[in-house]
Amino acid sequence: MGKHYKHLTLADRERIYKEYYVNKKPVKEIAYILDKHVSTIYYELRRKNVHFEHLDGKTWIKEMRYSPELAQKQYEYHLQAKGAG
């Protein structure tokens, strides 16, 4: 039998966000922590991004950031659109 793959959960997506943006961990380490392939983490970080603004000292930084909640909603939408199989 082949490998059984498990989809990312909202908790996984939130952990990716925390480790990448808050703890500044490299993608390879995040993949190890979640026991996922590195390409899965890279794909997920590109999945759903939103404009994010934050103050860095005296400078406002505008950037695109991954949103775990929007990525989960996108996953659920595609799962529902796909149907039962």
For each residue, the residues with C-beta under 8 A, 3 or more apart:
1:
2:
3:
4:
5:
6:
7: 75
8: 12 13 16 36 40 44 75
9: 12 13
10: 13 14 68 69 72
11: 14 15
12: 8 9 15 16 34 36
13: 8 9 10 16 17 44 68 69 71 72
14: 10 11 17 18 68
15: 11 12 18 19 30 33 34
16: 8 12 13 19 20 30 34 41 44 45 66 68
17: 13 14 20 21 22 66 67 68
18: 14 15 21 22 23
19: 15 16 22 23 25 29 30 33
20: 16 17 23 24 25 27 30 45 66
21: 17 18 24 65 66
22: 17 18 19
23: 18 19 20
24: 20 21
25: 19 20 29 30 33
26: 29 30
27: 20 30 31 38 41 42 45
28: 31 32 38
29: 19 25 26 32 33
30: 15 16 19 20 25 26 27 33 34 41
31: 27 28 34 35 36 37 38 40 41
32: 28 29 35
33: 15 19 25 29 30
34: 12 15 16 30 31 41
35: 31 32
36: 8 12 31 40 41
37: 31 40 41
38: 27 28 31 41 42
39: 42 43
40: 8 31 36 37 43 44
41: 16 27 30 31 34 36 37 38 44 45
42: 27 38 39 45 46
43: 39 40 46 47
44: 8 13 16 40 41 47 66 71
45: 16 20 27 41 42 66
46: 42 43 49 66
47: 43 44 66 71 74
48: 66 67 70 71 73 74
49: 46 64 65 66 67
50: 64 65 67 70
51: 62 63 64
52: 62 63 64 65
53: 60 61 62 63
54: 60 61
55: 58 59 60 61
56: 59 60 61
57:
58: 55
59: 55 56
60: 53 54 55 56
61: 53 54 55 56
62: 51 52 53
63: 51 52 53
64: 49 50 51 52
65: 21 49 50 52
66: 16 17 20 21 44 45 46 47 48 49 71
67: 17 48 49 50 70 71
68: 10 13 14 16 17 71 72
69: 10 13 72 73
70: 48 50 67 73 74
71: 13 44 47 48 66 67 68 74 75
72: 10 13 68 69 75 76
73: 48 69 70 76 77
74: 47 48 70 71 77 78
75: 7 8 71 72 78 79
76: 72 73 79 80
77: 73 74 80 81
78: 74 75 81 82
79: 75 76 82
80: 76 77 83
81: 77 78
82: 78 79 85
83: 80
84:
85: 82
